[in-house]
Amino acid sequence: MSSTHKNLSAYMVSEVPDARLFKFGIVVSDYNSEITYALLEACVTTLQKHGAMTEAIAIWHVPGVFELPLAAQTICDAENPDAVICLGCVITGETKHDEYINKSVAQALMQLGLSYATPIIFGVLTPQNIEQAQDRAGGKHGNKGVEAAIAAIRMADLLIRNRV
């Protein structure tokens, strides 16, 4: 969904489940760190606001967005989280590298979620320029890190409540 008319940080607090019993993995790309670390800070703050314990949040850093899927798979094996949040930012450049990276990473993360039956949250910004990235990392469109954290909490709760 486009964030042109949406604040990524806006949500109904009363609709978010308690996150006290959940474990979360966060994998964050160090590339474009001005943006990705703002996403990370908002994500962790939001998880904690809804009850997640500091010791129940494992944060792993990777060099770039392309490395997110392998780290997400490894964090699933090593930490057994209830949800994994992947944060990154790929800014459109003069070549088509962004298209190849974004599509590959999105497909790999989706497949991991299905394979592991674990929510793997796509918190990767795909803006056309740095200004659009800033707008979505705490600027006029809010922060995608908040949205990713809420999605992780809601999906972890959904799966736990419906496991047989």
Secondary structure in CASP SS format (residue, H / E / C, confidence):
PFRMAT SS
TARGET T0000
AUTHOR 0000-0000-0000
METHOD secondary structure of the structure
MODEL  1
M C 1.00
S C 1.00
S C 1.00
T C 1.00
H C 1.00
K C 1.00
N C 1.00
L C 1.00
S C 1.00
A C 1.00
Y C 1.00
M C 1.00
V H 1.00
S H 1.00
E H 1.00
V C 1.00
P C 1.00
D C 1.00
A C 1.00
R C 1.00
L C 1.00
F C 1.00
K C 1.00
F E 1.00
G E 1.00
I E 1.00
V E 1.00
V E 1.00
S E 1.00
D C 1.00
Y C 1.00
N C 1.00
S H 1.00
E H 1.00
I H 1.00
T H 1.00
Y H 1.00
A H 1.00
L H 1.00
L H 1.00
E H 1.00
A H 1.00
C H 1.00
V H 1.00
T H 1.00
T H 1.00
L H 1.00
Q H 1.00
K H 1.00
H C 1.00
G C 1.00
A C 1.00
M C 1.00
T H 1.00
E H 1.00
A H 1.00
I E 1.00
A E 1.00
I E 1.00
W E 1.00
H E 1.00
V E 1.00
P C 1.00
G C 1.00
V H 1.00
F H 1.00
E H 1.00
L H 1.00
P H 1.00
L H 1.00
A H 1.00
A H 1.00
Q H 1.00
T H 1.00
I H 1.00
C H 1.00
D H 1.00
A H 1.00
E H 1.00
N C 1.00
P C 1.00
D C 1.00
A E 1.00
V E 1.00
I E 1.00
C E 1.00
L E 1.00
G E 1.00
C E 1.00
V C 1.00
I C 1.00
T C 1.00
G C 1.00
E C 1.00
T C 1.00
K C 1.00
H H 1.00
D H 1.00
E H 1.00
Y H 1.00
I H 1.00
N H 1.00
K H 1.00
S H 1.00
V H 1.00
A H 1.00
Q H 1.00
A H 1.00
L H 1.00
M H 1.00
Q H 1.00
L H 1.00
G H 1.00
L H 1.00
S H 1.00
Y H 1.00
A C 1.00
T C 1.00
P C 1.00
I E 1.00
I E 1.00
F E 1.00
G E 1.00
V E 1.00
L E 1.00
T C 1.00
P C 1.00
Q C 1.00
N C 1.00
I H 1.00
E H 1.00
Q H 1.00
A H 1.00
Q H 1.00
D H 1.00
R C 1.00
A E 1.00
G E 1.00
G E 1.00
K C 1.00
H C 1.00
G E 1.00
N E 1.00
K H 1.00
G H 1.00
V H 1.00
E H 1.00
A H 1.00
A H 1.00
I H 1.00
A H 1.00
A H 1.00
I H 1.00
R H 1.00
M H 1.00
A H 1.00
D H 1.00
L H 1.00
L H 1.00
I H 1.00
R H 1.00
N H 1.00
R C 1.00
V C 1.00
END
